[in-house]
Every structure is written in C-alpha cells, then in structure tokens.
C-alpha cells in the first residue's frame, strides 16, 4: 500500500479507530472518503481535516444500498484504490436468552457488509494499477471473549476471509491488509473509552501507522498490545489465554 497519493474509502469513519485512521491517512497526503450512520458526525470529520474530502451516510446492513453506493463511488471518485472495511458493532449477548435478531444484525454489519462492499468494488479495484483492500478484525478473532460471542465469530470470519481473499488476489494488483486491534479506548462498547485495561486510542493509532509505513506493508498489522491474543495458538497457549481472558484477569 502506498503511503500517500491514494484515494481511500473508509467505512465507519465518524468516530473511534475509523475516524483517527482517516485523519492520519489524510495528513499523510491521501484523499479520504468516510462513511457512517451519523450525518452530523460525518460533517464534523470532513470539516475537521484537510484531505478528508467527503462523508456519506451508509447503512452496512443494507445490501442494495451498498451496491448502489459502490457504483456511485466508482463514478464520482475514479481514482479510488483503497477500501478500508472498518465499520462494525460489538454487543454483549446472554446466550441463556438468545436474541437471534441481534445476532443477525451483528453478522450483517460486521461480515456481510465488508463482503458486499468489497465485491461491489472489486471490478473497479482490479482496474487500478495498484489497489488495497484493508480489513479490520480483532484480537478476539484469535481468542474469543465469551460475553460477545457473535462479535468474536464475525471477526474470526473476517480474518479467515481476508486470508482467502489475499490468496485469490495474489496474482493481481490488489493487496489485502488486515489490521488486528486489541481492546482500544473507544466507544465501541459502554465503558471501553475509560477502561484502563484497554489500549489508549492515540497509542494504538501511532503504532498502527508505523507498522503500515513498513515496506512492504505487512499483511497483518498487529500492535504489541494484541500479541497476548494474536499469538496464543502459535505459542501453544490458547486454552490458558482463553481462560485468562474470560476470567476477567486480562483484556
């Protein structure tokens, strides 16, 4: 992925990790387009940083809206060459009392949304000289937090899908980069923003941008704070890590 000169579309760009990535990419000399569900917040993001050139309302649960939006982006922004699938929701669920509608909402937003958007834009991306699909998974893709089962499942699916997408596109000009965040101090869930066990947002962004600046760009961008989860299986400590995570002794 080039460090500058890209035209980047980033979903879920009105707050948290998405907003800060958009701001940093814009400051690095890229044109950035953000999407979200809050029109007022999108206006603030666009007004606040030169280089964030547009904000669009987009519901990642709506397949027809995604397809129409992708066609609009290819027409309005023909230089678009980077798609960042960042939008997602994280909700605690009590599986003693299942709520299938809530589970479906999480699945539709977190995994079907990125699949639909990437598919709709793939012909456009393949036509570019060089392009990148960025996915945002989670350390919880590698060791799940039982309190958020569907969220963790969708992030595991995003990781698996990213591996397959990268393999299928390896002989094209489209690279696939997966960002693997730890728990970060954002409003993703109530209490996260002030939880001292979470990684400060600015620290996460700074380390992530440093990793993204490496040449070649890593296929998986994992800050040091997430290695407890990210490397659990590789280091043959999955069971201990799962137990520790779900006992509340470590996030």
C-alpha positions in Angstrom: 0.0 0.0 0.0 1.4 3.4 -1.0 1.9 5.8 1.9 0.4 8.8 0.0 -1.4 9.6 -3.2 -4.2 7.1 -2.5 -7.9 7.7 -2.7 -9.2 5.8 0.3 -12.8 4.8 1.2 -13.2 4.0 4.9 -16.4 2.7 6.4 -17.3 3.6 10.0 -15.2 6.8 9.8 -17.2 9.1 12.1 -15.6 8.1 15.4 -13.1 5.9 17.2 -10.5 4.0 15.3 -12.0 4.7 11.9 -12.0 8.5 12.4 -8.4 8.5 13.6 -7.2 6.3 10.8 -9.0 8.6 8.3 -7.4 11.7 9.8 -3.9 10.2 9.8 -4.2 8.9 6.2 -5.4 12.4 5.2 -2.5 14.1 6.9 -0.1 11.7 5.1 -1.2 13.0 1.7 -4.1 10.8 0.8 -7.7 11.8 -0.2 -10.0 10.0 2.2 -13.8 9.4 1.9 -15.6 8.3 5.1 -19.0 6.7 5.7 -21.2 6.3 8.8 -24.7 6.5 10.1 -24.5 9.9 11.8 -24.7 12.7 9.4 -23.7 15.4 11.9 -20.6 13.4 13.0 -19.6 12.9 9.4 -19.8 16.6 8.7 -17.5 17.3 11.7 -15.0 14.8 10.4 -14.9 16.3 6.9 -14.7 19.8 8.2 -12.0 19.0 10.7 -9.3 17.6 8.5 -8.0 18.7 5.1 -7.8 15.7 2.9 -10.9 14.1 4.1 -12.8 15.1 1.1 -16.3 13.6 1.6 -18.6 11.9 4.1 -21.5 9.7 3.0 -24.3 8.1 5.0 -24.2 4.3 4.5 -26.0 1.5 6.3 -23.8 -1.6 6.2 -26.8 -3.8 6.8 -28.5 -2.8 3.6 -27.2 -4.8 0.7 -28.9 -2.8 -2.0 -27.6 0.5 -0.6 -24.1 -0.9 -0.6 -24.3 -1.9 -4.2 -25.7 1.5 -5.2 -23.1 3.3 -3.1 -20.2 1.3 -4.7 -21.4 2.3 -8.2 -21.6 5.9 -7.0 -18.1 5.8 -5.6 -16.6 4.4 -8.8 -18.3 7.1 -10.8 -17.6 10.1 -8.5 -14.1 9.0 -7.4 -12.5 7.1 -10.3 -9.1 7.2 -8.6 -10.4 5.2 -5.6 -7.9 2.5 -5.0 -8.1 1.6 -1.3 -11.2 0.3 0.6 -11.0 0.0 4.4 -13.7 -2.2 5.9 -13.7 -0.7 9.4 -17.4 -0.4 10.3 -18.6 -2.8 13.0 -20.7 -3.2 16.1 -19.9 -5.1 19.3 -22.7 -6.1 21.7 -22.7 -8.3 24.7 -25.1 -11.3 24.4 -26.6 -13.7 27.0 -26.9 -17.0 25.2 -29.2 -18.3 28.0 -31.7 -15.9 26.5 -30.8 -15.8 22.8 -31.7 -12.8 20.6 -31.4 -14.0 17.0 -32.3 -10.6 15.6 -29.4 -9.0 17.4 -27.0 -11.7 16.3 -28.1 -11.3 12.7 -27.6 -7.6 13.0 -24.0 -8.1 14.1 -23.3 -10.7 11.4 -24.8 -8.5 8.7 -22.9 -5.4 9.7 -19.5 -7.0 10.6 -19.1 -9.7 7.9 -21.7 -9.4 5.2 -21.2 -5.7 4.9 -17.5 -5.9 4.1 -18.1 -8.9 1.8 -20.8 -7.0 -0.1 -18.8 -3.7 -0.4 -15.6 -5.4 -1.5 -17.4 -7.5 -4.0 -19.2 -4.5 -5.5 -16.0 -2.5 -5.8 -13.8 -5.4 -7.0 -14.1 -4.7 -10.7 -13.1 -1.1 -10.1 -10.2 -2.1 -7.8 -8.9 -4.7 -10.3 -8.8 -2.0 -13.0 -6.4 0.2 -10.9 -2.7 0.0 -11.3 -2.4 -0.8 -7.6 -5.1 -1.2 -5.1 -5.6 -2.4 -1.5 -8.4 -3.9 0.5 -8.0 -3.3 4.2 -10.0 -5.4 6.7 -10.3 -4.7 10.4 -10.6 -7.8 12.5 -9.7 -8.0 16.3 -7.5 -9.9 18.7 -10.8 -11.5 19.7 -10.8 -13.2 16.3 -8.0 -15.4 17.7 -9.3 -15.9 21.2 -13.0 -15.1 21.8 -14.5 -13.2 24.7 -17.5 -15.3 25.6 -19.6 -12.3 26.6 -19.6 -11.1 23.0 -19.9 -14.4 21.0 -21.3 -13.2 17.7 -18.9 -10.2 17.5 -16.0 -12.6 18.1 -17.3 -15.0 15.5 -17.6 -12.3 12.9 -14.1 -11.1 13.5 -12.8 -14.7 13.2 -14.7 -14.8 9.9 -13.2 -11.6 8.7 -9.7 -13.0 9.5 -10.4 -16.2 7.6 -12.0 -14.3 4.7 -9.0 -12.0 4.5 -6.6 -15.0 4.2 -8.7 -16.4 1.3 -9.1 -13.1 -0.4 -5.4 -12.4 -0.3 -4.6 -15.9 -1.7 -7.1 -15.5 -4.6 -5.8 -12.0 -5.5 -2.1 -12.8 -5.2 -1.6 -12.6 -8.9 -3.4 -9.3 -9.3 -2.6 -5.7 -8.4 -4.9 -5.8 -5.3 -3.2 -6.5 -2.0 -5.1 -7.4 1.2 -4.0 -6.0 4.6 -5.7 -7.0 7.9 -5.5 -4.7 10.9 -5.8 -6.6 14.2 -6.7 -4.3 17.0 -6.6 -5.1 20.7 -9.2 -3.7 23.0 -8.9 0.1 22.4 -10.3 3.0 24.4 -13.2 3.9 22.1 -17.0 3.9 22.4 -17.3 0.6 20.7 -18.9 -0.7 23.9 -20.0 1.1 27.0 -17.1 1.6 29.3 -14.4 0.9 26.8 -13.3 4.5 26.5 -12.4 4.8 30.2 -11.3 1.2 30.8 -7.6 1.2 31.9 -7.2 -2.3 30.5 -7.8 -1.0 27.0 -5.1 0.5 24.9 -5.2 4.3 24.6 -6.5 5.2 21.2 -3.7 7.5 20.3 -1.1 4.9 21.2 -2.9 2.3 19.0 -3.1 4.7 16.1 0.6 5.8 16.3 1.8 2.2 16.4 -0.5 1.1 13.7 0.6 3.9 11.3 4.2 3.0 12.0 3.6 -0.6 11.1 1.6 0.4 7.9 4.6 2.5 6.9 6.9 -0.5 6.6 7.9 -1.7 3.2 6.4 -4.0 2.1 3.2 -3.4 4.0 2.6 -6.2 6.5 -0.2 -8.5 5.5 -1.4 -8.5 9.2 -0.9 -5.3 11.2 -0.8 -6.3 14.9 0.5 -3.9 17.6 2.4 -5.3 20.5 -0.6 -5.0 22.9 -2.6 -7.6 20.9 0.0 -10.3 20.8 -1.4 -11.9 24.0 -4.4 -12.9 21.9 -3.0 -12.9 18.4 -0.1 -15.3 19.1 -2.0 -17.6 21.6 -2.4 -20.5 19.2 1.1 -20.1 17.6 2.6 -20.1 21.1 0.6 -23.2 22.2 -1.2 -21.4 25.0 -4.7 -21.0 23.6 -6.5 -22.7 26.5 -4.7 -20.7 29.1 -5.3 -17.5 27.3 -9.0 -18.2 26.8 -9.3 -19.0 30.5 -7.5 -15.8 31.5 -9.5 -13.6 29.1 -12.8 -14.9 30.2 -11.9 -14.9 33.9 -11.5 -11.1 33.6 -7.9 -11.2 34.6 -6.7 -9.6 31.3 -8.4 -7.9 28.3 
